[in-house]
Amino acid sequence: MAFEQGYWSTPEHVITAAIGLSILDITFLTLRFIARHKQRQPLKVDDWILIPAALLTLGISIAMVYGVSRKAIGYPYEIPPEAQGNALFVTTEQISLAGQIQWTFYLLLPLALGCTKMSFLFFYKRVFAIDRTGATNVLLVGMIVLVSMWMTGFFLTSLFQCKLEFGAAWESPIAQIQHCISQPKQALALTVTDFITDIVIISIPIPLIWRLHLKPAKKVAVTAVFLLGAVTVAVSLFRLVFTARLVQFGFDPNSDATLLITSVQYWGIVESGVAVFAACLPTLAVLVKGRSWDPVANIARSLVNFSNSSLRRLRTKTSRRNIPDTYSLD
């Protein structure tokens, strides 16, 4: 039974997703910078790091559009006559270009997704982590380090997936089987960890918001704004299910190699593109309402100051109780 192909493996949908999402990302990123200017807020890491995320996504899109123009992406695999019924041992221009684009895809995708994840985390630091020694800041810094390791690890795994036989990644299918790690399993590991980190990141601000001294209706409204970024979780979940099905089928000689490559890359570019503009939604929602995050940040700062002062008073009382009577100041 061959793996099911859908609209996502057609040239028209690949070009539409690649170009449309690139334009959307650039537009939303521009609006984000305009929002910062209108709010008179300085540009920080959470803003700047979306630039490489958008550029990396654009790079993947350009590679995919080029692949479609050369019929290496979105078109069925053309088996040459010399294959004599066994295409595993044949390297054609089509399969070679498709392999190069796929190799580029797996190099850039974790970097693009990682930059977007860190944009969310640095945005949380801007709003909530007022105290550098507080638990919230420690959690966010820890997550930033984890995401950095995640994106670096998958980048290096993709770079050396065929060890030092780099050309094997875009040679004949049998060369990939002999020299390279299993790409379906690598893709599954990437999507599983991607989805888990997305769930954790999108959940972080919820308890922080509900600790603030706000009316319940206000808490719900602020939570809803932060959860606008959850759209990327939905896309990553769909890509996870899709990739799991692909791994379940395994290598099927009845499945078209280039169309399988197209399907994987299509949902990858959709997730990466959606993630960039989703990271801009909370900022743009504030712009539409004509407000800023300053009130939330001020409340968070007040809570931190209150906690620190309470802790100092508690430590003072404790130290006084522990002073021997002979040294009593009374």
FIVO-624511 format. One record per atom (N, C-alpha, C): residue in one letter; x negated, y negated, z. Coordinates in steps of 0.2 Angstrom, whole numbers, plus 5000, padded with zeros to 4 digits. Atoms other than C-alpha are relative to their C-alpha. Example, Ala and Ser with C-alpha at 12.3 -4.5 7.8 and 13.67 -1.06 7.14 Angstrom:
A499650065000 A493850225039 A499649945000 S500450064999 S493250055036 S500449955003 
// end
This chain:
M499650065000 M500050005000 M499649945000 A500450055000 A499249844995 A500349945004 F499850064995 F499249685006 F500449964996 E499550045003 E500649575002 E499749934999 Q500250075003 Q500249414992 Q500649965000 G499450045000 G501349264994 G499849934996 Y500150065003 Y501449084988 Y499349975002 W500750034998 W499849044998 W499450024996 S500549985005 S498849134985 S500049984993 T499950035007 T499449034970 T499649944999 P500450065001 P498348894962 P500449945002 E499650074999 E499748764964 E500049995007 H500050014993 H499948794983 H499349985003 V500650024997 V498148794986 V499749934999 I500250075002 I497848634977 I500449955004 T499550044996 T499348554985 T499849995007 A500250004993 A498748605003 A499349965000 A500750034999 A496948555000 A500049924999 I499950075002 I497348384992 I500449965005 G499550034996 G498848345002 G499849995007 L500250004993 L498148385019 L499449955001 S500650055000 S496548285015 S500249935000 I499750065000 I497548135011 I500349985006 L499750014994 L498548155026 L499649995006 D500550004994 D497048175038 D499749934999 I500350075000 I496248015031 I500549955002 T499550054999 T497847915032 T500150005008 F499949994993 F498147975050 F499449975004 L500650024997 L496347945055 L499949925000 T500050075001 T496447765048 T500449975005 L499450034995 L498047735058 L499750005007 R500349994993 R497147795074 R499549945001 F500550064999 F495747665072 F500449945000 I499650065000 I497047535068 I500449995007 A499750004993 A497947585084 A499649985005 R500550024995 R496347565094 R499949935000 H500150075001 H496147395087 H500549965003 K499550044997 K497847335091 K500150015007 Q500049994993 Q497747405108 Q499549975004 R500650034997 R496147315111 R499650055004 Q500449954997 Q495347485116 Q499450024996 P500649995004 P493547525112 P500150074997 L500049935004 L493247675100 L499550045004 K500449964996 K492547815110 K499950074996 V500249945003 V491947995107 V500650034997 D499449965002 D493748065105 D500249974993 D499850035006 D493947945090 D499550024995 W500549995004 W492247955082 W499950084998 I500149935002 I492148145082 I500550034995 L499549985006 L493748165071 L499749984993 I500250025007 I492748085057 I499650064997 P500249945003 P491648245055 P500550054999 A499549945000 A493148355058 A500449994993 A499650015006 A494048265043 A499550014994 L500549995006 L492448265032 L499950084999 L500149935001 L492148455035 L500750034997 T499349985003 T494048485031 T500049984993 L500050025007 L493848385015 L499550044996 G500549965003 G492248485011 G500350074998 I499749945002 I493248645012 I500549994995 S499550015005 S494648575002 S499749994993 I500350015006 I493448514988 I499750074997 A500349935003 A492648694987 A500650044998 M499549965002 M494348774986 M500349974993 V499850035007 V494948654972 V499550014995 Y500549985005 Y493348684963 Y500150074998 G499949935001 G493648874965 G500650014996 V499449995004 V495348854958 V499949984992 S500150025007 S494748754943 S499550054996 R500549955004 R493448894939 R500450075000 K499649935000 K494849034942 K499750055005 A500349954995 A493849104957 A500450005006 I499550004995 I495249054969 I500749994997 G499350005002 G497049084967 G500250044993 Y499949965006 Y496849194952 Y499850085001 P500249934999 P496849384951 P499350024998 Y500749985002 Y495149474950 Y500050034993 E500149985007 E494649504932 E499550065000 I500549945000 I493849684931 I499750004993 P500350005006 P492549684917 P500050074997 P500049945003 P492549824905 P499450055002 E500549964998 E490849884911 E500150035007 A499949974993 A491549924928 A500250075000 Q499849935001 Q492250084921 Q500450035006 G499549984995 G493650094934 G499749995007 N500250014993 N492550054949 N499649935000 A500250075000 A492349864952 A499549995006 L500450024994 L491349884969 L499349994998 F500750005002 F489749894960 F499849944995 V500150055005 V489949744948 V500149935003 T500050074998 T489549564951 T500249964994 T499850055006 T490449444940 T500049935002 E500050074999 E490449254939 E500649985005 Q499450014996 Q492149254947 Q499950025007 I500049974993 I491849364962 I499449975003 S500650034997 S490149284965 S500249935002 L499850074998 L490849104965 L500550005006 A499549994995 A492349164976 A499650025007 G500449984994 G491049244988 G499649945003 Q500350064998 Q490049074989 Q500549965003 I499550054997 I491648974993 I500250035006 Q499849974994 Q492149105006 Q499449995005 W500650014995 W490349095014 W500049935003 T499950074998 T490548905014 T500549995005 F499450014996 F492248915021 F499950025008 Y500149984993 Y491749015036 Y499449975004 L500550044997 L490248905039 L500349935003 L499750064998 L491248745040 L500650005004 L499349994997 L492948805047 L499949995008 P500150004993 P492248835065 P499849935002 L500350074998 L491348665065 L500649955000 A499450045000 A492948575059 A500550015006 L499649994994 L494048655072 L499749985006 G500450024994 G492748635085 G500049925002 C500050075000 C492648445082 C500749985002 T499350024998 T494548435083 T500250015007 K499949984993 K494648525099 K499649965005 M500350054996 M493348415107 M500349935000 S499750065001 S494248265101 S500650005006 F499549994995 F495748325112 F499749995007 L500350004993 L494648355127 L499749935002 F500250074998 F493748185126 F500549955001 F499450044999 F495448105124 F500350015007 Y499849994994 Y495948185140 Y499549975005 K500550044996 K494348115148 K500149935000 R499950075001 R494747945142 R500649985005 V499350014996 V496547955151 V499950025007 F499949974993 F496348065166 F499350005004 A500649994996 A494448095171 A499749935002 I500350064998 I494147935180 I499450015005 D500549994995 D493148005194 D499550054996 R500549965003 R491548085186 R499850065004 T500149944995 T491348205201 T500650045001 G499449974999 G493148255201 G500150074997 A499949945003 A493848425197 A500250004993 T499750015006 T494748365182 T499449994995 N500550015005 N493148295174 N499550064999 V500449945001 V492148455178 V500350054996 L499649965004 L493548555170 L499949984993 L500150035007 L493448445154 L499350014997 V500649995002 V491648445153 V499850074999 G500149935001 G491548635155 G500450024994 M499749985006 M492848655141 M499649974994 I500450035006 I491848535130 I499450044999 V500649965001 V490248645133 V500250074997 L499849935002 L491248805130 L500249994992 V499950015007 V491948735113 V499449994996 S500650015004 S490248675108 S499650074999 M500349935001 M489548855111 M500450044995 W499649965004 W491048925102 W499949994993 M500150025007 M490848825086 M499350024998 T500749985002 T488948855086 T499950074999 G500049935000 G489149035089 G500350034993 F499749985007 F490349065074 F499649974994 F500350035006 F489348945063 F499350054999 L500649955001 L487749055066 L500250074998 T499849935002 T488649215064 T500250004993 S499850015007 S489349155047 S499349994996 L500650015004 L487649095042 L499650064999 F500449945000 F486749255046 F500550075000 Q499549945001 Q488249375042 Q499750064996 C500349955004 C487149465030 C499250005002 K500750004997 K485549445041 K499649954995 L500450055004 L484249365029 L500250014993 E499849995006 E485049435014 E500649964998 F499550055001 F486049275010 F500450024994 G499749995007 G486449324992 G500550055000 A499549944999 A487349484998 A500749975001 A499450024999 A488749375003 A500449984994 W499650015007 W489249334985 W499850044995 E500149955005 E488649484976 E500650054999 S499449955001 S489649644972 S500350025007 P499749984994 P490849704985 P499650065004 I500449954997 I489749854988 I499449975004 A500650034996 A488249744993 A500249965006 Q499750034994 Q489349655005 Q500150055006 I499949954995 I489849815013 I499350035003 Q500649974998 Q488049875014 Q499649955005 H500550054996 H487149715021 H500449955005 C499650054996 C488549605029 C500450035005 I499549974995 I489549625045 I500749994997 S499350005002 S491449655043 S500349935000 Q499750075000 Q492149485037 Q500850005003 P499450004997 P493949535042 P500050005008 K500150004992 K493349575060 K499849945002 Q500350074998 Q492349415060 Q500649955000 A499450045001 A493949325054 A500550015006 L499649994994 L494949405068 L499849975006 A500350024993 A493749365082 A500149925000 L500050075000 L493749185076 L500749975001 T499350034999 T495649165075 T500350025007 V499849984993 V495949255092 V499749955005 T500350054996 T494749145101 T500249934999 D499750065002 D495348995091 D500749985004 F499350004997 F497149025097 F499949995008 I500050004993 I496649055115 I499749935003 T500250064998 T495648895116 T500549944999 D499550055002 D497048795108 D500550005006 I499549994995 I498248865121 I499849965007 V500350034993 V497048815136 V500049924999 I500150085001 I496748635128 I500649975001 I499350035000 I498548595125 I500350005007 S499649994993 S499048655143 S499649955005 I500350044995 I497748545152 I500349945003 P499750064997 P498648385153 P500750015004 I499349994997 I500348455159 I499949995007 P500050014993 P499848475177 P499849945002 L500350074998 L498848315177 L500649955000 I499550055001 I500348215171 I500550015006 W499549994995 W501548295184 W499849995007 R500350024994 R500348245198 R500149935001 L500050074999 L500548065194 L500749975003 H499450034997 H501747945203 H500549974995 L499550025005 L503047935189 L500750035001 K499449974999 K504847955188 K500050064995 P500049945004 P505348125181 P500149994993 A499950015007 A506048055165 A499449984996 K500750025003 K504347965162 K499550064999 K500449945000 K503448125166 K500150044994 V499849965005 V504448215153 V499849974993 A500250045006 A504148075140 A499350014998 V500849995001 V502248075143 V499850074998 T500249935002 T502148265142 T500250014993 A499849995007 A503148265126 A499549974995 V500550035005 V501848145118 V499450045000 F500749965000 F500348245123 F500250074997 L499949945003 L501248405117 L500149994992 L500050015008 L501348325099 L499450044997 G500649965003 G499648415097 G500150075000 A499949925000 A500448585100 A500250024993 V499949985007 V500848585081 V499550054998 T500549965002 T499148655079 T500050075003 V499949934997 V499448795091 V500450044996 A499549965004 A500948855080 A499650024994 V500349985006 V499848855065 V499450055001 S500649954999 S498348945073 S500350075002 L499649944998 L499649075080 L500250034993 F499849975006 F500249105062 F499450034997 R500649985003 R498549115056 R499750075003 L500249944996 L498149245070 L500450064997 V499549945002 V499649355065 V499850024993 F500249985007 F499149345046 F499350045000 T500649975000 T497349385050 T500050075003 A499949934997 A497849535061 A500350054996 R499749955005 R498949605048 R499450024994 L500549995004 L497449585036 L499550065002 V500549954997 V496249685047 V500450075001 Q499649944999 Q497649815050 Q500050044993 F500149975007 F497649845031 F499350034999 G500749985001 G495749855031 G499949994992 F500250015007 F494949875014 F500550054996 D499549975004 D496249925001 D499849994993 P500250015007 P495649954983 P500649984996 N499450025003 N497449914978 N500149925001 S500050074999 S497249734985 S499549964996 D500450055004 D496549594974 D499549975005 A500550034995 A494949534982 A500049935000 T500050075000 T495049354976 T500649975003 L499450034997 L496849334981 L500050015007 L500149994993 L496449404998 L499649945003 I500450064998 I495049274999 I500449935000 T499650065000 T496249144994 T500549995005 S499550004994 S497549195007 S499749985006 V500450014994 V496249185021 V499949925000 Q500250075001 Q495649015015 Q500649955000 Y499450045000 Y497348945012 Y500249985007 W499850014994 W497848965030 W499549975005 G500650044996 G496148905037 G500149934998 I499950075002 I496348745027 I500649975003 V499450024997 V498048725033 V499949985008 E500150014993 E497548745051 E499649945002 S500550054999 S496048635050 S500349934998 G499750065002 G497048495041 G500549985005 V499450014995 V498548505053 V499749985006 A500350024993 A497348495068 A499749935000 V500350075000 V496548335062 V500549955002 F499550054999 F498148235061 F500450015006 A499649984993 A498948325076 A499649965006 A500450034995 A497448255086 A500149925000 C499950085000 C497948075081 C500749995002 L499350024998 L499848095085 L500149975007 P499950034993 P499748055104 P499849924999 T500250075000 T498847895100 T500549964995 L499550045005 L500047845085 L500750005003 A499350004997 A501547885096 A500049945005 V500050064996 V500947755108 V500049944996 L500050065004 L500647635094 L500749984998 V499350015002 V502447655088 V500449975006 K499650024995 K503147625105 K499749935003 G500350064998 G502047475107 G499750005007 R500349994993 R501247535123 R499350034999 S500749975000 S499547595128 S499950055006 W500149954995 W498847735139 W499749965007 D500250044994 D498247595152 D500450025006 P499649984994 P499647625164 P499950075003 V500249934998 V499347815164 V499350005003 A500750004998 A497547785166 A499949975007 N500150044994 N497747655180 N500350045006 I499749964994 I498947775190 I499550065002 A500549954998 A497647915188 A499449975004 R500650034996 R496247795194 R500349985007 S499850014993 S497347745209 S500050065004 L500049944996 L497647925214 L499350025002 V500749984998 V495747955213 V499749965005 N500350044995 N495347805223 N500350025007 F499649984994 F496747855236 F499750075003 S500249934997 S496048035237 S499349995003 N500750014997 N494247975239 N500049965007 S499950034993 S494747855253 S500250045005 S499749954995 S495747985262 S499550055002 L500649954999 L494248105260 L499549975005 R500550034996 R493047975268 R500349995007 R499850004994 R494247945282 R500050065004 L500049944997 L494448125285 L499350025003 R500749984998 R492548155286 R499849965006 T500250044994 T492348005298 T500350035006 K499749974994 K493648075310 K499750075002 T500349944998 T492848245309 T499349995003 S500650014997 S491148175312 S500049975007 R499950024993 R491748085327 R500250055005 R499849954995 R492548235335 R499450045001 N500649964999 N490848325333 N499549975004 I500550034996 I489848195343 I500150025007 P500049984993 P489348255360 P500249945004 D499850054995 D490048165375 D499449955002 T500550044997 T488348105381 T499849954995 Y500250055005 Y488148015364 Y500649964998 S499450035002 S489847945364 S499949925000 L500050075001 L490047765358 L500449965005 D499650034995 D491347735371 D499649995007 
// end
